[in-house]
Amino acid sequence: MCKTFVLRYTRVMIKASKQPTTQHYLVHFILCYGELEDMRWLLHQYVQEKIEAIFIRYPMKIYSKQTFL
């Protein structure tokens, strides 16, 4: 429930600010901590190729080994 609140708050911020840095943070945050509903929202906002490009070109150190296990 806490994650969902943070993601919804972040979504509001991204709508208010379309800066690339904010978009990069939002994509990484949802990929790391988001739930299925958040992933659907992300795919509605951005084309899959753009999400992949952000993930590859602008890496962030928020992913841990426990995330992938």
Wavefront OBJ file of the C-alpha trace (Angstrom):
o trace
v 0.000 0.000 0.000
v 2.829 2.400 0.753
v 4.527 1.659 -2.583
v 1.293 2.311 -4.442
v 0.875 5.688 -2.747
v 4.437 6.695 -3.643
v 3.966 5.586 -7.256
v 0.725 7.526 -7.590
v 2.375 10.613 -6.112
v 5.274 10.205 -8.547
v 2.813 9.893 -11.454
v 1.271 13.236 -10.526
v 4.709 14.803 -10.433
v 5.642 13.428 -13.873
v 2.484 14.904 -15.376
v 3.392 18.270 -13.895
v 6.996 18.070 -15.052
v 7.938 16.445 -18.362
v 11.690 16.793 -17.850
v 13.703 13.813 -19.160
v 15.459 13.281 -15.824
v 12.131 12.912 -14.050
v 10.935 10.482 -16.725
v 14.079 8.378 -16.302
v 13.602 8.232 -12.548
v 9.933 7.301 -12.905
v 10.646 4.466 -15.363
v 13.356 2.974 -13.141
v 11.289 3.399 -9.982
v 8.302 1.570 -11.485
v 10.449 -1.184 -12.987
v 12.103 -1.802 -9.631
v 9.254 -1.306 -7.156
v 6.046 -1.221 -9.191
v 3.206 -3.669 -9.198
v 1.400 -5.023 -12.269
v -1.029 -2.086 -12.310
v 1.904 0.329 -12.316
v 3.576 -1.548 -15.195
v 0.359 -1.267 -17.226
v 0.226 2.458 -16.535
v 3.848 2.834 -17.633
v 3.189 1.009 -20.910
v 0.211 3.301 -21.562
v 2.373 6.388 -20.981
v 5.471 5.336 -22.929
v 6.191 3.120 -25.909
v 8.007 -0.089 -24.951
v 11.050 0.920 -27.039
v 11.370 4.150 -25.039
v 11.210 2.256 -21.736
v 13.924 -0.132 -22.961
v 16.064 2.782 -24.158
v 15.786 4.569 -20.806
v 16.648 1.344 -18.957
v 19.748 0.754 -21.089
v 21.019 4.293 -21.764
v 20.345 5.839 -18.365
v 21.081 3.193 -15.732
v 20.369 3.834 -12.057
v 21.831 2.054 -9.074
v 18.525 1.233 -7.395
v 18.379 -2.445 -8.362
v 19.681 -5.001 -5.875
v 20.319 -8.734 -6.169
v 17.213 -9.435 -4.060
v 15.119 -7.701 -6.734
v 15.978 -10.381 -9.281
v 15.764 -13.434 -7.015
l 1 2 3 4 5 6 7 8 9 10 11 12 13 14 15 16 17 18 19 20 21 22 23 24 25 26 27 28 29 30 31 32 33 34 35 36 37 38 39 40 41 42 43 44 45 46 47 48 49 50 51 52 53 54 55 56 57 58 59 60 61 62 63 64 65 66 67 68 69
